């Protein structure tokens, strides 16, 4: 959908009932709600293999997770930061570890294969989504789309 903006004149009455002219750009983009699922991932071989890791896109994590973490948490990601992941489909909570291997590689490790790949029977090509829930300080997880069976 194309975002169209237009110049609109808005008339405001001041406290002295004088009309003020204000030119303002107004967006006409229709937003029906906010999609919190900011980290979308189609699972690859490395995500479902025995290495027990889920690689997350750095740009998504840097813009949708890191701004909500404090300095202590951001320091711990170089080593290991324990995080909770709430599976919205099964209503279960799981403890994983978030780690930043380098500036371009952020991963969820420890129990990823056991708690998600095997338990949820995730397959190559399945699409999952996550977001950082700022109110509960936890990742939220759901399976968005299952890949076609071969």
Helices and strands as residue ranges (DSSP letters): E 5-13, E 19-27, E 39-42, H 45-48, E 53-56, H 58-64, G 66-68, H 71-76, E 81-87, E 92-102, E 105-109, H 112-112, I 113-118, E 127-133, E 138-145
